[in-house]
Amino acid sequence: MMFSRQCQQVSREIDKRLIEPRKILIIQTAFIGDVVLTTPLIREVKNLFPLASLDVLVIPQTQNVLQNNPHLHSLITFDKRGDKKRAFRDIARQLAERRYDLCLIPHRSFTSALLAVSAKIPLRIGFAGRIPSLLYHIRVPFDVQKNQINRYLDLLRVIKDKEYDFQTELYPSPHDIDCARTQCARLDAKHKIAVAPGSVWPTKRWPEQRFTALVQKLVQHDIGIVLIGSRQERDLCDAILQQAGSDKIINLAGQTRLLEAAAVIQCCDLLICNDSGAMHFANAVRTDVYAFFGPTVRRFGFAPFRAQDVVFEVELDCRPCSAHGGRKCPQKHFRCMLDISADTVYQHVAKRLNVR
C-alpha cells in the first residue's frame, strides 16, 4: 500500500517533469561494500529505462568496483580528500552540464543530497528520515526490516512497484580472470578456499590466532588456502602464513586489484571472512561465504544472502555494540568473537567440502 501511494506520487512528478528520462544519475559515495550492494539498483534502473544514459558517481577508493559494468554509460569520480569545497564546486558544475533528468541517491549523506541540488537535477529520489531528505522530491521510507540491497531497490519501486532481481554483480576483465587463475593454479589441491582475515574495524576481526588454527586444520586435507586483503592487511596475512607453516598457502594481500581479488574469490570453493567488503565480493561472484559477525548483526541488513552462506555468531546481550564495530570491545571481554572456536568453523567447512 505504501509503495502504491509512493508510485502514484512519483508518477505525477514524472508526468510533470519528464515522460521518459534521457539521463539518469546514481550518487553512491559510500564505501566498497555499499557500492557492491548498489549493483542490483544499477542493473534494474537500466532494465527499467533501457534507452536512458545511466551514470554513477563514486569516490576514488571505490571506482574500480564498477569497472566494466555494461549497464553504465560513464563513471564519475568525486575526490573529496583534498580541497573538498573546490572539488564539490567542480563536480557540481560537471553534473549540471550533463543535464540529468533523474537522480537516485542511496547514500544518506548531506553532501550527496546537496550535490544533486547543486546539479539542478529536476527529480531527486532518496531516503526519508534525515535532514538530507528535505532536499529530495520523493522521500522513500528506510525499511529497517529489509537487507540493504532491497532498501536500495525501494528507490526504484516508487517508480515501478515490482519484484527486482537482488543478485549483486561484478565484472572482472579477462585479464583479471587470467591473473586470478594463474595465482590459484600455484596451489596443487582439490579444493581452494579464500581467507580474508582483515577489516578496517579491529573488533570486526576474528582473532589472528583463530584464523591460524583454522588454516592449520584445513591444510591437513587436500585444501589450498589463498589469503587475500588490502596492502594494510599484508602483515596480518603474512603472520598467518608463517605460523601455519604450509606450502598449501599463498598470500595475495595487497597484490591484486579489486576486480582481480573478486576473480580470485570466484576461483575458490569458499570464502572465509569477517563482516567486510570481501564478503560482498564473494556474493557478487557467487562464491559461498562463511562470515564472522561480532559487534554487528545480520538485522542491520548487510549479511551474506545466498542459500549456502553461513554466518558464525554468538547470542549476547551486548550485541550489537555499534553500527560498524569499534577499536576495542566496550565490555572488555570480546566474547562475540572469542566464543567462536576454530574447531566449530572447521567442522562446518569439512562437512561442506566432504573432507575427513
N, C-alpha and C positions, 0 to 999 in steps of 0.2 A: 504493500500500500504506500509506504514512504517513497519508494523509488518511482511508483506510478505518478505520484504528485510531483516529484522532482523532475521526472521525464516531461511532464506537461509544461512545467516551468521553463526548462531548458529549450523545449521545442518552440515556445513562444519567443525566447531570446534568439534562437536560430532563425526563426521566421523574420524577426525584425532586423537582424544584423547580417545574415548570410543564408543563402539557400544551400550551398554545398561549400564547405571550407576548402580553399585552394592551398593555403599554407597553415600548417599546424606546428606548434612548438610544445615540447615537454621540457620542463625545467626540473632537473634532478641533481641537486648539488650536495647530496649526502655521500656516505662512504661506499666502498666497493660492494659490500653485501646488498645494500639498498639498491644500487644500480642493477645488480643481477636480478633482484626481485622486481624491478621495473620492466624487464624484458617482455613479460606477457602483455603488459599495457601497451608497449611499443608495437608489438605484433598485431594486437587486436584493434588498435587505432587504425593501423594501415589496412587491416581487413575491412573495417567499417567504412573507411574513406579511401578506397584504392586509388582514386585519381588525385588525391591531395599530396602535396610535398610535405614530408614529415622530418623535422629536425629535433635534435635533443641537445640541451645544454647541460654540461657536466663540469666538474673541476679537473685539473690536470692529473691528479692522482688516480682517477677512475676512467679516463678517456679510452684507455686501451681495452677495457672490458667490452666496449661496444664496437670495436673494430670489426669490419667485415659483415656487420649486421645488414642483411639485404633489405630490411624494411625502412632504412634511413636514407634520406636524401643527403643530409650533412650532419656532422657532429661539431658542436660549437663549444669551445673551452673558455671557462671563466676562471682566470687565475687571480685569486684574491690574496695571495700570500705576501705580496709586496705592498704597493700603494693601493689599498682596497678602494678608496674613493675614486681614484683615477681609473682603475680597472672597471669599476661599476659604470662610470660615465661612458667609457669606451664601448663596453659590451652592450649597454642600453641603447647607444646610438646605432650600433651594428644591428641589433634586433629590430629597432624601429625602421631602419632602411629596408628590412626584409618584408615588412608589412604583413605580419601574420594575422590570420582571421580568428584563430582559436588557440588558447593556451591551457594546458593541463599541468597542474603543479602538485606532484605527490609529496614533495618535501615541505614540511610545515615550518618554514623559516620566513622571517620578515624580509630578509634580503631577496629571497626568491619571489615573494609576492610583489615587492617594490620594483624588481626588475620587469615583471610583466606589465605593471602600471606604467613605468617609465618608457617601455617599448610601445606603449599606446595600442596594446592588443585589445580589440573590442569585446572579446568574450573570454573571460577568465574563470576556470573551474578549479577549486581547491577544497581542502577540508575545513569544516566548521570547527569552532570551539576555541580558537586562539585569536589574538589580535590581528595576525596577518589575514584572517578570513574576512575582515572588513573591506579588504581590497579586491575581493572576488565578486563576480556577478552571481555565480552559483556556488553555494556552500554545501558540501556533501558531509553528512554525519560520519564521524570517525568511529567505526564499529569495533569496540574492544574485543568482541567475541570472535572476530574473524582473524585469519592469518594475514600477514602484511600484503601478500600478493593480491588477495581478494579485496582488501581495502583499496589498493591502488586501482583495481578494476572497477570499483564503485564509482570512480571518477568518470568512467565511460558508461556505466549503467544509467546514469542520469540522462544520457543522450539516447541510448537504446538499452532498455532493460531486458537482458537476455543472459544466458549462461555463456561464459567465455572460458577458453582453454587457459588454465593457470600454470601450465608447464613452463618453467624458465628455460632459457636457451643461451648458448654462447657459440661463437663461430671461429674456432681456431683455423688458421690458414693451413694449406697443405704443408708449408714449411714447418709450422708449429707441430703438426702431427708427425711429420718425418723425424723431427728432432726428438720428440717425446718417445717415439717407438725405438729410436736408436739408443736413448738412455735406458729405457726399460729392458731392452734386449741384453744389457750388461748383466742382468740377473738371470741366471740359469735355474729357473724354478717354475713349478707347475702353476702356482698361484702368486700373484703380486698384490701387495697391499700398500697403499699410500698412507703415510702417517704425517699429520700436521700438528706438532705439539705446541705451537705458539698461539699467542693472542696479544693484542695491544694492551688488554687489561689483565694484570697479574692474577687476580682472583678467578678469572675465567679459564686459567690453565690447570688442567690435571697435572699433578706434580711430575717433574722430570724423572724422579726415581720410579714412578708407576709406569710411565711410558717405557723406560729402560727394561723394567721387569717383564712387561708385556712383550716387547720385541724379543727379548731373550727366549721366552717361551715359544713364540711363533716361529723363530728361525730353526727350531729343533725339527720342524716339519719341512716339507718341500714348498716353503713360502719365502719369497723375496720381499724386502722392505724398501720402499722409496720414501725418504724423508724430504718433506717439502716445506717451504716457508719463505719469508722475506729475507733480505740481507741482514736485518737486525736479529733474525732468528737462527742465523747460520751457526753461531756458537752453541746455542741450545741443541741443535741437531747434531753438531759435531760431538758434543758431550755424550749424547745418547748412543751414537755410533761407536765411540771409543769404549764406553762402558759395556755395551752389548758384545763387542769383540767378535764380529762375524763378517765373513766375506759375502754374506747374503744381504747386505745393507749398503745402499748408496745414499749420499747426501746431496740433494739438488737445491737446498735452500739458498736463495739469493742468486741462483744461476739460470733461472728461467724467467721469461716474460710472462705476464699474467695469463695470456691465452695459451702459451706453451705449458704452463703449470696445469691449466684446465685439461689440455691434451694428455698430460702425464696421468692425471687422475682418471681420465677416460680409458687409459690403457690398463688400469688396475681393476681387480675384482671388488675392491672395497676401499673406502677412506675411513680412517680413524682420526678424529679431530676434536677440538673444543668447539664451543659456540663461536664460530668465526667465519670469515669470508670463504675459507676453503670449503666449508660445509655447503655453502650456497653454490660454489663452483661444481661440486660433486652432483648436487641435484640437477644442475643445468645440463651436465653431460651424461646424466642418467647412470651414475655410479652409486651403488648403495653406500649409505653413510651410517657410521656408528659414532655418535657425538656425546660429549660430556657437558651437562648443564649443571652448573653450581649456583652462583649468585643469581642467575637469570632462570626463567621458567618458560615452558612451552606456551603458556597462555599469552605471553607478550606478542606472539604471532610470528616468530622468526625461526621456529623449529623446522627441521627437515620434514618433507611432506610425502615422500614416495613410500610405497607399501612395505618395502623391505628395510626401510630405515629404522634405526634403533636409537633411542635417547637414554643414556645412563644418568640417573639422578636419584637422590635420596629425599624422602619427605622430612622436612624440618620446619619448625615453627618460624625460624628466622629467614626462610626463603619466600620470596626473593628479597634481597637486601638492597638492590638498586636496579636501575634500568639497564645499565651496561656492565656492571661489575666495578670493582674498585682496586686500589693498590694493596689493601690489607683487609682481612676479614674483620668486620666490625665486632664480632663476638669473640675473636681471637682463638677460635678452635678450628676453623676451616673444614668442618666436618662435611660440608656439601660436596667437597672433592675427596677428602681423605677417606670417607666411608665407602668410596667406590674402589674396590680392590682390583688389582691386575688379574687375579685368578678369575674373578667374575667375568671380566671382559674377555679373557682368553677362552673361557668355556663357550661363550656366545659365538666367538669367531670360529672356533674349532667345529662347532655344530653347523654354522653357516657354510663353511668350506668342506665339511665332511672329512676332516682330518683327525687322526688319532695319534 
